[in-house]
Amino acid sequence: MHAWRVNQWCEPDGMEWAETEAPLPGRGEVRLRNKAAALNFFDVLQIQGKYQTKPPFPFTPGAETAGVVDAVGEGVSGWSEGDSALALPEGGGFAEQTIVPINRVFRVPKGMSWEQAAAFPIVYHTSLFALRDRAHLLEGEWLLVHAGASGVGMSAIQIGKAFGARVIATAGSAEKLAFCQRQGADHVLDYSDPAWPDAVKSLTGGRAADVIYDPVGGDVFDLSSKCIAQQGRLLVIGFAGGRIPSIAANRILLKNISVVGAFWGGHIKANPSYPAQTHADLDELWNAGKIAPEVRADWRLDQLPEAMKALTDRQVCGKAVLRMG
């Protein structure tokens, strides 16, 4: 099979496109023959050696795939060769075949394309965990979603609307703001305008946002603390903006707000059974027509560096996905 290999910390164009032996599944694992694989910003950080987990060399990155089961390891029940699956491999996704632990493999919902299936697991699982289990978002509350045209932003807008929230989304261009509206955002704001916190207060009738979903950090986080409602919840999703921010404790005290971490990856490591129920709940939302990934699948597997450049250059709305040959 062919796979992308990282032999040393590098930029995406420094990876090796290699021919290698197809891996065999061990006990409790299956092997997928991939039909599509999705990109995440942390994939680039991992290749550069800047992510919190650093696999030993050589390694194949990639954490979201969809395809057909073509080998089943010992101790696996309920799965057979030929079954369609989407998966959360612990690396190895940017390859023609990938090994996945069985507790991270799920059925592809009816009517979902391969490209949508590959784009589904991480961002939708993350947003459901953040909005439902960490922020306890309620019907009728105001939800502010930053980077609304990103993969996680897209999923947060859709899930927020499914929960009955009133959604304000931010993005940095007219194209991305239009994308947020397509996902269901009630209002959109360009966060390159430093007055956007005032606009949030105005749109909410002076209340401000009950829940803020922030995958950006940096200045966006700092300004978010100025437009959060009394007893609001500020969700820390990630730091795509580069700077890890901080907040004055007196601001937390005076507004009775909560700054809430939502590190889905750490949660599922501590609770291995959690993804199965989460996926079942997301399956229901898909079947009800309330969520649907919007993807850009302009690249083949062998064009991964080009796709990563588009992602890091902020040229992708929704999820960037690789198609297999």
C-alpha positions in Angstrom: 0.0 0.0 0.0 1.0 3.7 -0.2 1.2 5.9 2.9 2.6 9.2 3.9 5.5 8.9 6.4 7.0 11.4 8.7 10.7 10.5 9.2 11.6 13.7 11.1 9.9 16.9 12.2 9.2 18.9 9.1 6.7 20.9 7.1 4.0 19.0 5.2 6.0 19.0 2.0 8.8 17.3 3.8 6.8 14.1 4.3 7.6 11.0 2.3 5.1 9.3 0.0 6.1 5.7 0.5 5.2 2.2 -0.6 5.0 -0.1 2.5 3.6 -3.3 3.7 -0.1 -3.2 4.6 -0.5 -3.6 8.4 -2.3 -6.5 9.9 -5.0 -6.0 12.6 -4.2 -7.2 16.1 -6.6 -8.4 18.7 -9.5 -6.0 19.0 -8.7 -4.2 15.8 -9.9 -4.0 12.2 -8.3 -2.8 9.1 -10.0 -0.3 6.7 -9.4 0.1 3.0 -9.9 3.8 3.0 -12.2 5.6 0.7 -11.6 9.1 2.2 -9.6 10.7 5.0 -10.1 14.1 6.6 -7.6 16.7 7.7 -7.4 18.6 11.0 -5.2 21.5 11.9 -3.5 19.4 14.6 -2.2 17.0 11.9 0.0 19.8 10.7 1.2 20.6 14.2 2.0 16.9 14.8 4.1 16.7 11.6 6.0 19.8 12.8 6.6 18.4 16.2 4.4 21.1 17.9 1.5 18.9 19.1 1.2 17.5 22.6 1.5 13.9 21.3 4.7 13.0 19.5 4.7 9.5 17.9 8.0 7.7 17.3 9.5 8.0 13.8 8.6 7.0 11.3 4.9 7.5 11.6 1.8 8.1 9.4 -0.4 11.0 10.6 -4.2 11.1 10.1 -7.0 10.7 12.6 -10.2 10.5 10.6 -11.0 8.0 7.9 -13.9 6.2 6.2 -13.8 3.0 4.2 -14.5 -0.7 4.0 -13.4 -3.3 6.5 -11.0 -5.6 4.7 -9.5 -7.5 7.7 -10.8 -8.3 11.2 -8.5 -9.1 14.2 -9.1 -11.7 16.9 -11.7 -10.9 19.5 -13.8 -8.6 17.2 -17.5 -9.3 17.0 -20.2 -7.5 15.0 -17.9 -6.5 12.1 -17.2 -8.4 8.9 -15.1 -7.9 5.8 -17.1 -5.6 3.5 -18.8 -3.5 6.2 -18.7 0.2 5.7 -17.2 2.2 8.5 -16.0 5.6 9.6 -13.2 5.6 12.2 -11.0 7.5 14.6 -7.6 5.8 14.1 -4.8 6.7 16.5 -2.7 7.9 13.6 -2.2 6.1 10.3 -5.1 7.7 8.5 -3.2 9.2 5.6 -2.7 5.8 4.0 -4.6 3.5 1.7 -5.2 1.1 4.6 -5.4 1.8 8.3 -5.6 -0.1 11.5 -8.3 1.0 14.0 -9.2 -0.2 17.5 -12.7 -1.5 17.4 -14.0 1.0 20.0 -13.1 3.7 17.6 -15.0 2.3 14.5 -18.6 3.2 13.8 -21.2 2.5 11.1 -21.6 5.0 8.3 -25.0 6.6 8.7 -27.5 5.9 5.9 -27.1 8.3 3.0 -23.8 9.7 4.1 -21.0 10.0 1.4 -17.5 8.6 2.0 -16.2 12.2 2.1 -18.8 13.3 4.7 -18.2 10.1 6.7 -14.4 10.9 7.0 -15.2 14.5 8.0 -17.7 13.5 10.7 -16.1 12.0 13.7 -13.7 14.5 15.4 -15.5 17.8 14.9 -19.0 16.5 15.6 -17.9 14.4 18.6 -16.0 17.5 19.9 -18.9 19.9 19.5 -21.4 17.6 21.1 -19.1 16.9 24.0 -18.5 20.7 24.4 -22.0 22.0 24.0 -24.0 19.3 25.7 -21.7 17.8 28.3 -19.4 20.7 29.2 -21.5 23.9 28.6 -24.9 22.4 29.1 -26.3 24.6 26.3 -30.1 25.2 26.8 -32.8 25.9 24.3 -33.2 29.6 23.7 -29.7 30.6 24.9 -27.4 32.7 22.9 -24.4 30.7 21.5 -21.4 32.6 20.0 -19.3 30.3 17.7 -15.9 31.6 16.7 -14.2 30.4 13.5 -17.6 29.4 12.3 -16.4 28.4 8.8 -13.9 25.9 10.2 -14.7 22.2 10.7 -15.4 22.5 14.4 -17.2 25.8 13.9 -19.5 24.3 11.3 -20.4 21.4 13.6 -20.9 23.8 16.6 -23.3 25.9 14.6 -25.3 22.9 13.4 -25.5 21.3 16.9 -26.3 24.6 18.6 -29.2 25.0 16.2 -30.3 21.4 16.8 -30.4 22.2 20.5 -32.6 25.3 19.9 -30.0 27.9 20.6 -29.8 31.3 18.9 -26.5 31.3 17.1 -24.1 34.1 16.3 -21.0 33.0 14.2 -17.8 34.9 13.5 -15.4 34.5 10.6 -12.9 36.6 8.7 -14.3 37.0 5.1 -17.5 37.5 3.2 -17.2 34.0 1.8 -16.8 32.5 5.2 -19.6 34.5 6.7 -21.9 33.2 3.9 -20.8 29.7 4.8 -21.8 30.2 8.4 -25.2 31.3 7.3 -25.6 28.2 5.3 -24.9 26.1 8.4 -27.8 27.9 10.2 -26.3 30.8 12.0 -28.9 33.4 12.9 -26.3 36.3 12.8 -22.8 36.5 11.5 -20.0 38.9 12.4 -16.6 39.6 10.9 -14.1 39.3 13.7 -11.5 41.4 11.9 -13.6 44.3 13.0 -12.5 45.0 16.7 -16.0 46.2 17.5 -17.6 42.7 17.2 -18.0 42.3 21.0 -20.3 45.4 21.0 -22.2 43.9 18.1 -22.7 40.7 20.1 -24.2 42.8 23.0 -26.4 44.6 20.5 -27.7 41.5 18.8 -28.6 39.9 22.2 -30.4 43.0 23.5 -27.6 43.7 25.9 -27.6 40.2 27.4 -24.4 39.1 25.7 -23.6 35.4 24.9 -24.6 32.6 27.3 -22.1 30.2 25.7 -19.0 31.0 23.7 -17.3 28.3 21.6 -13.7 29.3 21.1 -11.3 27.2 19.0 -9.1 30.3 18.3 -7.7 31.6 21.5 -5.5 34.7 21.5 -7.2 38.0 21.0 -10.5 36.4 20.2 -10.6 34.8 23.7 -9.6 38.1 25.3 -12.4 40.0 23.6 -14.9 37.1 24.2 -14.6 37.8 28.0 -16.1 41.2 27.3 -19.3 40.0 25.7 -20.3 37.0 27.8 -23.5 37.0 29.8 -23.9 36.7 33.6 -23.3 33.0 34.4 -22.0 32.4 30.9 -19.8 29.6 29.9 -16.6 30.2 27.8 -15.6 27.0 26.1 -11.8 26.6 25.5 -11.7 24.3 22.4 -8.2 25.1 21.1 -5.7 27.7 20.0 -5.7 28.0 16.3 -4.8 31.6 16.6 -1.4 30.6 18.0 -1.4 32.4 21.4 -2.6 30.6 24.5 -4.6 33.3 26.4 -5.2 34.0 30.0 -8.1 35.7 31.9 -8.2 37.9 35.0 -9.8 36.0 37.8 -11.8 39.1 38.9 -13.6 39.0 35.6 -14.7 35.4 36.3 -15.8 36.4 39.8 -17.7 39.6 38.9 -19.8 38.0 36.1 -20.1 34.6 37.7 -18.8 33.0 34.5 -17.2 29.6 33.9 -14.2 29.1 31.8 -14.6 25.5 30.7 -12.1 23.2 29.1 -13.4 20.9 26.3 -10.5 18.5 25.4 -12.5 15.7 23.8 -9.4 13.6 23.1 -8.4 13.5 26.7 -12.0 12.7 27.7 -12.3 9.6 25.5 -8.9 8.3 26.7 -10.2 8.4 30.2 -13.7 7.1 29.2 -13.2 4.6 26.3 -17.0 3.8 26.1 -18.0 7.4 25.6 -17.6 7.7 21.8 -20.1 4.9 21.1 -23.0 6.6 22.8 -22.0 10.0 21.4 -21.9 8.6 17.9 -25.4 7.0 18.4 -26.7 10.5 19.4 -25.0 12.1 16.4 -26.5 9.4 14.1 -30.0 10.4 15.3 -29.2 14.1 14.5 -28.0 13.1 11.1 -31.1 11.0 10.4 -33.3 13.9 11.5 -31.6 16.2 9.0 -30.2 18.5 11.7 -26.5 18.0 11.0 -24.5 17.4 7.8 -20.8 18.0 7.1 -20.0 20.3 4.3 -16.7 19.2 2.8 -14.1 20.3 0.2 -12.7 17.2 -1.4 -10.4 18.6 -4.1 -7.4 16.4 -3.4 -6.3 12.8 -3.8 -4.4 11.0 -1.1 -1.1 11.7 -2.9 -1.9 15.5 -2.8 -1.9 15.7 1.0 0.8 18.5 1.3 -1.3 20.7 -1.1 -4.4 20.1 1.0 -2.6 20.9 4.2 -1.3 24.2 2.7 -4.9 25.1 1.8 -6.0 24.3 5.4 -3.2 26.3 7.1 -3.7 29.2 4.7 -7.3 29.4 5.8 -8.6 28.6 2.3 -11.0 25.9 3.4 -14.6 26.3 4.5 -15.9 23.2 6.5 -13.7 20.2 6.3 -10.8 19.4 3.9 -11.0 15.8 2.8 -8.7 13.5 0.7 -10.2 11.1 -1.9 -8.7 7.7 -2.4 -8.0 6.3 -5.9 
